[in-house]
Amino acid sequence: MTLLEQMTQLGRQARQAARELARLTSLEKNDCLRAMADALEQNAAAIKVANETDLAAGAQAGLSAAMLDRLKLDDKRIGGMARGLREVAALPDPVGRVLDERLRPNGLRLQKLSTPIGVIVIIYESRPNVTADAAGLCFKSGNATILRGGKEALNSNRVIAETMVAAGRQRLPAFPAHGIQLVPTTDREAVPALLSLTQYVDLCMPRGGEGLIRAVAECSKVPVIKHYKGVCHVFVDAAADLKMAGDIVLNAKCQRPAVCNAMETLLVDGKIAAAFLPAIALQLADKHVQLRVDERAGAILKSEARGPKSEIRHATEQDFFTEYNDLILNVRVVDDVGQAVEHINHYGSAHSDSIVTRNEATARRFLAEVDSAAVYWNASTRFTDGGEFGMGAEIGISTDKIGARGPMGLEELTSYKWVGFGSGQVRS
């Protein structure tokens, strides 16, 4: 069987499974998810054995300590996967919601109902817990899923997927056996082959670095929901509470610098830059943050005898486009909110941006004019997260404008259809 034939078989099986999934009730789906959670905990020993094989191969291949840590599964992380599935089971079913309803003059009643998307391909790297998270969210929203994890986690992903499917089939005779499938090969050509199957695959969602997402988007013939990178900003306005601003800046940059909603550039209004920058620079230095500054910020910080000069560099044009995922922060002094908005819309990635100010008119302008998936007033960018938004879980964060945008939970994994209820109406 050729690679294209293999992928076509996966797609055909997923399409049939999606039709079977659409017939399951909320109770049946929730029972299956809870059974899957129990099975992951009960099968923890086998999952860890498979994971040890992946870890050994990864170490031999030269994976970094950070990558090996992302790959590792222990009892706590397996328990986290199980807990996540139980949380998804407890969420309201996103399918069958009435999104709109209208009665026409001729008596025809129309409803706009939420429906599953159908077949979703998830492509991701490193973390095998994504297998359980993605499969659980897609299953709850009535979607068949085809999972393509990284080659470094192939054994872990296989055992997790097999455990979930076996638990579902044991709990429910009508469980669609191909509702959760794993691409069985590490061949890179499997991805373009799978994403050429427009007759079977409805959507692709890549999770990983910018390189992976761009490669997927360029080769795919099916729609792709993208999140290239998170170049997030905090703008400290002239009317900001500087204590609040300092707390937000430290949280947005330092709490978890390697995540996509961490701040990469700090913008400060020139009217308060001399009062704010020296103090925040010292606090950032205590957190081992390297600053890359424009000329105006550099002049202010160099004039301070206590400034952490060794941690300050000149920012290049490219720096302002960069997602560091590290303890590195760009700093720029701007004239006003208009210049801050202009900077964000030019250099940002349409992910998450925040303004700190006590001036409501300034804040409203910022919120209206910054073209990002999530925009905040007096809050950290770190809140752009499905759990923090009260979604219970997320499958990713979209920076696209068409379809889902921002954290993607269960509701974002649905489409809709119009249903008409008539009593013999015909159009004249």
N, C-alpha and C positions, 0 to 999 in steps of 0.2 A: 504494500500500500504506500503510495507516495505521500509526501508531507501534506500537500493540498488535499488529498483524499482523507487523510487523518483529521485535518482541521474541519473539512466539510462534514465529516461524520459527527464531530463534536457539535458543530453548529446545528445540524439537523436534529440531533438528540435534544439539544437545548430548546429548540423551537417547539418540539413536541412537549417537553417538560413544562414550558411556559404555559401552554394551553391547559395542562393538568393542574398546574399551580393555581390558575385562575378559578378553579372549581373548589379550592379548599376554603373552609370557613376560618374566621379569626381564631376560634377556639382550637381548631385542628392545627393551625400554624403555631400558635402559642404552645400547645402541648409538645409539638415536635421540637421547638426551640429549647424548651426546658429539658427535654430528653437529651438533646445534643449537649447541653451544659453539663448534665450529670455524667454523660459518657466521656466527655473530655477529662473530667476529674478522675473517673474510674480508670481511664486508659492512660493516666499520666505517666506511668512507668514506660510504656511503649513509645509514647511521644518523646520522652527524654532520651531514650535509646536512639531513636531516629535523629534527634537533635544533636546528640553527641557525635554521630557520624558526620553531620554537616559541619559542626564546629571543628572537628579534626581536619576535614578537607579544607575548610576555610583557613585554618592556621597554616596548613601546608602551602596553600596558595598565596599566603602573605597578607591576608586581611588584617587591617589595623585592629588595635584593641577596641576602639569605639565600634567598629563594624561587627566584631565578634560579640560585643556586648548586646548590640541590637539583635543579633541572630540567636542569642542564648535563650533557652526556655527552662525555667525552673518551676517549682511548685507554685510559687507566688504568681508568676506570669500565666501559667496554665489556669490557675484559679481566677485570674483577671479575665481571661477569655471566657470562662464559664459565667462569671458574673455579668460580663457584657451581654451575653446571649440572654440571660434572665432579665436584664434590664430592657432589652429590645422586646422580649415577650410581654413585658408589663406596659409597653407603650400602646397608645390607641392605634388601631389598624388604619393605615393611610388610604386603603383602597375602598372605594364605594362612597366617599364623601360627596355630598352635594355642594358643588362649588358655586353654582349659579342656578337660578330657576326663574322662568318667566312664562306667562300665559298670554298667548297671542289673541288678537280680536276674534279670530275664527274658532277659538276654543282649543287650539293645539297647545298642549303643555310641554315645555322643553326643560330638560335638566342637563346640567353639565356635571358629569360624574368623574371622579378620579379613578384611574385605571393603572395597572402595572405598565411599565415601559415595554417589557417583553424579555429580550435576551441582552444581558449586560456583560461585557468583557472587562475584567479588572486586571490591570497590569501593574505590578508593584515590585519593590526591591526589599531585600534583607529581612524585614521583620515578619516572621511566620505568624504572629498573632493577627496580622491583617487577613489571613485566610479565614479565620473564624469571624472576625468583625464584618468583613465584606459579605461573606456568605450568609451570615445571620440577617444583616440589614436587607440584602436583596431578597432573601426568602420571605421575610416578614412583609415586604412590599409586593410580593407576588411575582418577582422576577427570577427567571433562571439565570444562573451566573456561570461564566467560564473564567477560571482563575489562572493567571500566568504569573507565578512568583519568580523571584530570582533563582538562578541555578545554585547559588550558595545555600538555599533553604529547601531544595527539592524534596529531600526525604522527610523533613519536618512537615512541610505543607501537605505532602501526600498522606501521611498518617492522620493529620488533623482533619482533612477533607473526608477521608475514608471513615473515620470515627463518626463524624457528623452525619454522613449519609446512612451509615449502618444504624445509627440511633433513630433517625427519622423513619426508616423503613420498618424497624422493629416496633415503633410506637404507632405507626399509621399505615395500614395496608395500601392506602391510596397515595402514599408518598411518592412523588415522581423521582425515580432513581437517578435521572440525569438532571435534576434541578440544580445540583452543585457538581460541577466538573472541574478537573484540574488538567491543564495542558501537560501531557506526560513527557514532553521532550524539552531539552534545553536549547535546541537548535534555534538560532536567532531568526531564521526565515519563517518560523512558525507564526510570528506576530503579523507580518504583512499578509501571509496566507490567510490567517484567521480574520483579519480586518478587511479582507477583500470580499467577504461573504455577506453582501448587503441583503441577500434574500433571507438570511438567518439571524444576523447580529444587528441589534437596534442601536447600541450605544457602547462606546469604550470610555473607560475612566482610568487613566494612568496615574499612579501615585509614586512619586520619587523625585529625583533631581531634574533640573531643567533639561539636561541632555536627553534623558529618557523621554520626557514628555514631548520635546520637540521632534524626536525621532518617530514617536508614535503618531503624532499629529501629521507629520509629513507623509507617512506611508499609508495612513488609514483612508479607506473609502467609506467608512461609516462615521457618523458624528462622534466627536471627541470632546469631552468636557475637560478643560485645561486649567492648570495652575502652574505657570512656568516658574515663578519665584515670588518671594515675599520681600519686596523692598518697601518697608513700612516707615512712617514718619510720625514724629511728635512735634507740633508747633507750639512754642511757648509765646503767647501773645503779650503785648505790653500791659494788658489788664489782668494778667494771671496772678493767682495766689502762688507765690514763688515756693513756699513750702510744699504745697500740693504738686506743683510742677516738678519739683525735685523727686518726690516720691514716685510720681508717674514715670519719669524718665528712668529712674533706677529699676523700676519693675519691668518696664517695656524692654530695656536692654539686657538686664543682668539676671532676671529670674531663670530663664532658659534661653540663652542666646542662640542655640542651634535650631530653634523652631521657626516656622515660616511667619508667625505673627510677632516675632521680636522686632523691635525698632532697629533700623539701620542708619537713619539720618535724623539728627536733632536740628530743628530750625528754631531760631530765637529772634524775636523782634529786637531791632537795634536800640530801641529806647530803653530796654531793661537788660541788654546783653552784658554791660559792664557790672551790673549788680548780680546777675544770675550765673554767668559762665564760670567765674573763678571758683565759686563754691561748689557747683555741680561737677566741675573738672576734678576737684579734690576727692569728692565722693566716688566718682567713676574710677579714679586712680586707685582708691582703696579696693575696688573690685577688679583691679588689673585690666581695665578697659583702655585700649589704645585709641587715641583720638586722631582723626584726620580732618583738618580744619581748613576753612577758606581764609582769605587774607584778613578779613575783619575780625573773625574769631581768633585767629592767630595773634593779631596785634594786641587784643585784650588780654589773652592768656600770657603772652610773653612779658607784658608789663607787670605781671604779678610775680613778686619775688618767690612766693610759695607755690607757684604753678608747677605741675609735674611735667617739666619740659621734656624729659626723656621719653615720655609717652605720647608726644604730640608730633604729628607729621603734617605736611601739606597735602590737602586733598586734590586728587586729579579729577578730571572730567569723568573718567570711567568709574572712579570710586562711587560717585553718586548714583550710578546705575547698578551697583554691586550688592548682592545678597551675601553677606559675610558668613552668617551662621556661626559667629565667633564673637569674642569680646573685642570687637573693633567697631567704632562709631564715627560716622561723618558728622561734622558740625558746621552749620552755615548761619551767618547772621543775615537777616532779611529786613527790608524796610517796613513791611506791613503785611496784613493778612493776604492782600492781593498777590504779593510776590511769593508768599508761602504757597498759596494755591497753585500759582504758575509753576513753581518748582516741583511740587508733588505730581501734578498732572503730566509734567515732562519726564521726570526721572523715575517716578514710582511705577509699581507693577499692578496697580488697581486692586490691592489686597486690603490693607487696613491702615488708617491714618487718623490721628487725633489732634485736637486743639485743646489747649489749656487756657482758659480765660474766664473772667467774671462778666464780660461784656456779651450780653445775649445777642445783640445785633451782629457782632463780629462772629460769634459762634454759628449763628444761623447762616451767615454767608458762607462760612467754611463748609458746613454740612451740606449746603446746596450745591456748591461749586466743585468740591473735590470729587472726582469721578472714580470712586473705589467701591469695592464690594461691601466694606464695613467702614463707617466713619463715626468717630467718637468725640464727645464733648466732655472734658474733665474726667477721662478714664483711660486706662492703659490699652494699647493695641492687643495685649495678650488675651483679651476676652474673646477674640474671634476663634471660636471653638464650639463644636456641636454640643458638648456637655455643658459648657458655660452659657450657651444660649437656651438651655432647657430642652434640647432635642433628645437628650438621653444618650445619643451616640451620633457619630458622623462617619461618612464614607470618604470624605475629603472636603477640600475648600476650593470652590470654583471662582476664578477671576474672569470668567466669560460674562457676556452681557445677555446672550440669547439662552433661554432656559434657566437652569439653576445658577444662582450667584451667592457667594459666601459659603458658610458651612452647609454641607449637604447631609440632611438627615433622611428619615423615612419619607416625608412628604415630597422631598426633592427627587426621590426615586420613582415618582409616579408621573403619568401623563393624564390625559382626560379624553372623554368622548361625550358627544351630545346624544341624548336619548329623547325621542319624541313620543308623547302619549296622545293619541288621537281618538276620534269617534267617527271615522269615515271621511275626514277632511281631504279634499283634493284641491290642487292649485289651478286657479282659472287663468 
